[in-house]
Amino acid sequence: MNEIMYKNAELFVGNTAVREIAQSHRTPFWVYSKAEILANIAVWSQEVNKKNLVCFALKANDNKNIVNLMGGEGLGADVVSAGELFLALKAGIAPDKIVFAGVGKQDFEIEYALRQKIRAFNVESEQELQVIQDIAERMNVPAPIHIRVNPDIDAKSHPYITTGMAKNKFGIETGRAIDLFKYAKSLSNISLKGIHVHIGSQLLDMSPFEDCSKALRELYFTLKNLGIEIDTIDLGGGLGVDYRQVIDWPPDETGESFQAPSVEDYTSAILKHLIDLPLQFVFEPGRSMIANTAILVVSVIYTKKTSEKKFIIVNGGMNDLIRPSLYQAYHRILPLKNPVRETRETVDVVGPICETTDFLAKDRLLPKVERGELLAIFSSGAYGYSLSSNYNGRGRLAEILVDGSKYKVIRRAETYEDFLKLYE
């Protein structure tokens, strides 16, 4: 499904022209397609057996209304803080469908999660395991856990989003993890449920997932031979998406194209050596569930030339969408109207923030645009708002959900008055 498309050279989300939204809402703002979100959920639900569980990763997008939509379709949640856990619960996610990951769980967060009776903690270190045991013993409750193993597999992704190598801070190397599984079994308030793994994000090559699958099978039988029984493997997430060919027309200006892996490609790879085991599998998609469902709409404030560059200065920047600055990430950018033009220019698309790293695209061949035009930044649904900030005194943006010919604000834009509320 592609609900974000050009019709008669004008950008629509569903049956709604984005230009119409901009007439009543000041740019910048985010626009989501409800139909696209539901379609992505359906694809994941179809590929994952009903006995297994899909937990949406709130780090990718924590809008309560979107998480509520996920929960209404039977999904759980992958959280990495008490704040995300609070949001998931308020959005209607059942506690027994929530897994809690992250290397830095604080004592109060562990206590809160235990009181809520979540599905499991994904334990990331020896010391964390002991802290969970001590807190659970004091509270006189069981603490369900998975132990996150680090299989030392190169995810072949950006170095900032690889998480499964020995040099990364995440998880426990497989050799040391064996001893931790043994120790966990001996603890009075620890309920050892399974293994957790997550080797990285935005993976487009499926071979690391196959390698991970093989390593997990070996670990499963090693534990079994030691008399350690588990019932779950939490496989994390990491499936990458195509940020270039995000719409059917016009074609990407670089001329580059490739077939991004599908959810079926991913599940086939990660389950290749596991599918016959008597286990429940947990999946934690984030980006692949939500990235292609949204655009960021910005206005051209100025155009500017230097002796070396031409700049398109827009009113959205790294405070709104930091991925290009942080990861050198590519997002397709096109005007809302007439995206194919006779005149094209190589430009940097930059924001208003007082940082040289405030850019949305560098050396990009784009249709020539003028002051006042509206641009769409595609595939912005993941790690957009959730990574945004108030830097330079700028409020976070409104999020708008389109449902066919209707749309509504699902999170309002921050106001200057909102800046003062924490001081009261």
BELQUIZI-V493592 format. One record per residue. N is the residue number from 1. SS is DSSP state (H for helix, E for strand, L for the rest). PSI is psi in radians with two decimals (* if undefined). Layout:
# BELQUIZI-V493592
[[N & SS & PSI] [N & SS & PSI]]
This chain:
# BELQUIZI-V493592
[[1 & L & 2.48] [2 & L & 1.68] [3 & L & -0.15] [4 & E & 1.90] [5 & E & 2.85] [6 & E & 2.33] [7 & E & 2.09] [8 & L & 0.77] [9 & L & 0.39] [10 & E & 2.41] [11 & E & 2.27] [12 & E & 2.60] [13 & E & 2.01] [14 & L & -2.24] [15 & L & 0.29] [16 & E & 2.17] [17 & E & 2.24] [18 & H & -0.55] [19 & H & -0.65] [20 & H & -0.68] [21 & H & -0.71] [22 & H & -0.32] [23 & H & -0.40] [24 & H & -0.10] [25 & L & 2.25] [26 & L & 2.37] [27 & L & 2.75] [28 & L & 2.76] [29 & E & 2.83] [30 & E & 2.48] [31 & E & 2.21] [32 & E & 2.64] [33 & E & 2.02] [34 & H & -0.72] [35 & H & -0.65] [36 & H & -0.69] [37 & H & -0.84] [38 & H & -0.63] [39 & H & -0.72] [40 & H & -0.72] [41 & H & -0.75] [42 & H & -0.70] [43 & H & -0.81] [44 & H & -0.76] [45 & H & -0.61] [46 & H & -0.65] [47 & H & -0.34] [48 & L & 2.11] [49 & L & 2.53] [50 & L & -0.43] [51 & L & -0.28] [52 & L & 3.10] [53 & E & 2.33] [54 & E & 2.11] [55 & E & 1.93] [56 & E & 2.31] [57 & E & 1.88] [58 & L & -0.36] [59 & L & -0.49] [60 & L & -0.64] [61 & L & 2.06] [62 & L & 0.37] [63 & L & 2.17] [64 & H & -0.66] [65 & H & -0.62] [66 & H & -0.73] [67 & H & -0.66] [68 & H & -0.68] [69 & H & -0.73] [70 & H & -0.84] [71 & H & -0.64] [72 & H & -0.37] [73 & L & 0.19] [74 & L & 0.08] [75 & L & 2.71] [76 & E & -2.83] [77 & E & 2.47] [78 & E & 2.05] [79 & E & 2.75] [80 & L & 0.27] [81 & L & 2.87] [82 & H & -0.56] [83 & H & -0.79] [84 & H & -0.65] [85 & H & -0.78] [86 & H & -0.81] [87 & H & -0.76] [88 & H & -0.76] [89 & H & -0.76] [90 & H & -0.45] [91 & L & -0.01] [92 & L & 0.18] [93 & L & 2.28] [94 & L & 2.39] [95 & H & -0.60] [96 & H & 0.10] [97 & H & 0.32] [98 & E & 2.21] [99 & E & 2.51] [100 & E & 1.92] [101 & L & -3.03] [102 & L & 2.49] [103 & L & -0.23] [104 & L & 0.82] [105 & L & 2.18] [106 & L & 2.82] [107 & H & -0.79] [108 & H & -0.54] [109 & H & -0.71] [110 & H & -0.77] [111 & H & -0.79] [112 & H & -0.81] [113 & H & -0.67] [114 & H & -0.69] [115 & H & -0.58] [116 & H & -0.19] [117 & L & 0.96] [118 & L & 2.95] [119 & L & -0.86] [120 & E & 2.63] [121 & E & 2.39] [122 & E & 1.77] [123 & E & 2.31] [124 & L & -0.12] [125 & L & 2.87] [126 & H & -0.76] [127 & H & -0.67] [128 & H & -0.74] [129 & H & -0.77] [130 & H & -0.68] [131 & H & -0.75] [132 & H & -0.74] [133 & H & -0.81] [134 & H & -0.75] [135 & H & -0.77] [136 & H & -0.65] [137 & H & -0.75] [138 & H & -0.64] [139 & H & -0.17] [140 & L & 0.84] [141 & L & 2.72] [142 & L & 2.59] [143 & E & 1.85] [144 & E & 2.34] [145 & E & 2.68] [146 & E & 2.56] [147 & E & 2.15] [148 & E & 2.06] [149 & E & 2.59] [150 & E & 1.77] [151 & L & 0.08] [152 & L & 0.92] [153 & L & 2.24] [154 & L & 2.01] [155 & L & -0.15] [156 & L & 0.77] [157 & L & -3.01] [158 & L & 2.40] [159 & H & -0.42] [160 & H & -0.25] [161 & H & 0.38] [162 & E & 2.38] [163 & L & 0.02] [164 & L & 0.41] [165 & L & 2.78] [166 & L & -0.47] [167 & L & -0.11] [168 & L & 2.76] [169 & L & -0.13] [170 & L & 2.47] [171 & L & -3.01] [172 & E & 2.28] [173 & E & 2.49] [174 & H & -0.75] [175 & H & -0.78] [176 & H & -0.50] [177 & H & -0.55] [178 & H & -0.82] [179 & H & -0.59] [180 & H & -0.64] [181 & H & -0.77] [182 & H & -0.80] [183 & H & -0.72] [184 & H & -0.67] [185 & H & -0.43] [186 & H & -0.18] [187 & L & 2.40] [188 & L & -0.59] [189 & L & 0.19] [190 & E & 2.22] [191 & E & 1.74] [192 & E & 1.96] [193 & E & -0.61] [194 & E & -2.81] [195 & E & 2.53] [196 & E & 2.54] [197 & L & 2.56] [198 & L & 1.93] [199 & L & -0.14] [200 & E & -3.13] [201 & L & 2.73] [202 & L & 0.83] [203 & E & 2.23] [204 & L & -0.26] [205 & L & 2.15] [206 & L & -0.16] [207 & H & -0.64] [208 & H & -0.58] [209 & H & -0.67] [210 & H & -0.73] [211 & H & -0.70] [212 & H & -0.74] [213 & H & -0.76] [214 & H & -0.75] [215 & H & -0.67] [216 & H & -0.66] [217 & H & -0.78] [218 & H & -0.73] [219 & H & -0.72] [220 & H & -0.82] [221 & H & -0.52] [222 & H & -0.80] [223 & H & -0.74] [224 & H & -0.73] [225 & H & -0.37] [226 & L & 0.04] [227 & L & 0.29] [228 & L & 1.91] [229 & L & 2.37] [230 & L & 2.82] [231 & L & -0.04] [232 & E & 2.46] [233 & E & 2.08] [234 & E & 1.99] [235 & L & 0.03] [236 & L & -2.65] [237 & L & -2.47] [238 & L & -0.16] [239 & E & 2.21] [240 & L & 2.92] [241 & L & 2.83] [242 & L & 1.97] [243 & L & -0.01] [244 & L & -1.10] [245 & L & 1.19] [246 & L & -0.23] [247 & L & 2.75] [248 & L & -0.53] [249 & L & 2.48] [250 & L & 2.86] [251 & L & 2.73] [252 & L & 2.43] [253 & L & -0.35] [254 & L & -0.32] [255 & L & -0.05] [256 & L & 2.52] [257 & L & 2.64] [258 & L & 2.83] [259 & L & 1.88] [260 & L & 2.56] [261 & L & 2.56] [262 & L & 2.98] [263 & H & -0.67] [264 & H & -0.72] [265 & H & -0.77] [266 & H & -0.89] [267 & H & -0.62] [268 & H & -0.69] [269 & H & -0.85] [270 & H & -0.42] [271 & L & 0.07] [272 & L & -0.75] [273 & L & 0.19] [274 & L & -0.30] [275 & L & -0.47] [276 & L & -0.05] [277 & L & 2.56] [278 & L & 1.14] [279 & L & 2.77] [280 & E & 2.44] [281 & E & 2.40] [282 & E & 2.35] [283 & E & 2.50] [284 & L & 1.11] [285 & L & 2.50] [286 & L & -1.35] [287 & H & -0.82] [288 & H & -0.27] [289 & H & -0.52] [290 & H & -0.28] [291 & H & -0.86] [292 & H & 0.11] [293 & H & -0.05] [294 & E & 2.73] [295 & E & 2.68] [296 & E & 2.16] [297 & E & 2.18] [298 & E & 2.83] [299 & E & 2.52] [300 & E & 2.05] [301 & E & -0.87] [302 & E & 2.80] [303 & E & 2.58] [304 & E & 2.45] [305 & E & 2.48] [306 & L & -3.07] [307 & L & -0.29] [308 & L & -0.34] [309 & L & 2.75] [310 & E & 2.32] [311 & E & 2.41] [312 & E & 1.94] [313 & E & 2.10] [314 & E & 2.94] [315 & L & 0.21] [316 & L & 2.49] [317 & L & -2.77] [318 & L & -0.35] [319 & L & -0.43] [320 & L & -0.83] [321 & L & 1.71] [322 & L & -0.14] [323 & H & -0.78] [324 & H & -0.70] [325 & H & -0.68] [326 & H & -0.74] [327 & H & 0.10] [328 & L & 0.63] [329 & L & 2.57] [330 & L & 2.28] [331 & L & 2.32] [332 & L & 2.41] [333 & E & 2.25] [334 & E & 2.67] [335 & E & 2.66] [336 & L & -0.53] [337 & E & 2.52] [338 & L & 1.14] [339 & L & -0.25] [340 & L & 2.03] [341 & L & 2.69] [342 & L & -0.66] [343 & L & 2.21] [344 & E & 2.67] [345 & E & 2.62] [346 & E & 2.08] [347 & E & 2.85] [348 & E & 2.26] [349 & E & 2.03] [350 & E & 2.79] [351 & L & -2.99] [352 & L & 0.05] [353 & L & 2.54] [354 & L & 1.05] [355 & L & 2.40] [356 & L & -0.47] [357 & L & 0.08] [358 & L & 1.49] [359 & E & 2.67] [360 & E & -0.36] [361 & E & 2.53] [362 & E & 2.40] [363 & E & 0.85] [364 & E & 2.29] [365 & E & 1.92] [366 & E & 2.76] [367 & E & 2.51] [368 & L & 2.25] [369 & L & 2.81] [370 & L & 2.87] [371 & L & 2.37] [372 & L & -0.25] [373 & L & 2.72] [374 & E & 2.41] [375 & E & 2.60] [376 & E & 2.31] [377 & E & 1.97] [378 & L & 2.86] [379 & L & 0.87] [380 & L & 0.20] [381 & L & -0.37] [382 & L & 2.33] [383 & L & 0.63] [384 & L & -1.53] [385 & H & -0.68] [386 & H & -0.36] [387 & H & 0.11] [388 & L & 2.91] [389 & L & 3.09] [390 & L & 0.34] [391 & H & 2.46] [392 & H & 0.42] [393 & H & 0.60] [394 & L & 2.29] [395 & L & 2.61] [396 & L & 2.71] [397 & L & 2.81] [398 & E & 2.57] [399 & E & 2.27] [400 & E & 2.31] [401 & E & 2.18] [402 & E & 2.29] [403 & E & 1.61] [404 & L & -2.00] [405 & L & 0.06] [406 & E & 2.72] [407 & E & 2.71] [408 & E & 2.69] [409 & E & 2.15] [410 & E & -0.12] [411 & E & 2.14] [412 & L & 2.79] [413 & L & 2.54] [414 & L & 2.59] [415 & L & 2.94] [416 & H & -0.57] [417 & H & -0.57] [418 & H & -0.55] [419 & H & -0.52] [420 & H & -0.27] [421 & H & -0.55] [422 & H & -0.21] [423 & H & -0.21] [424 & L & *]]
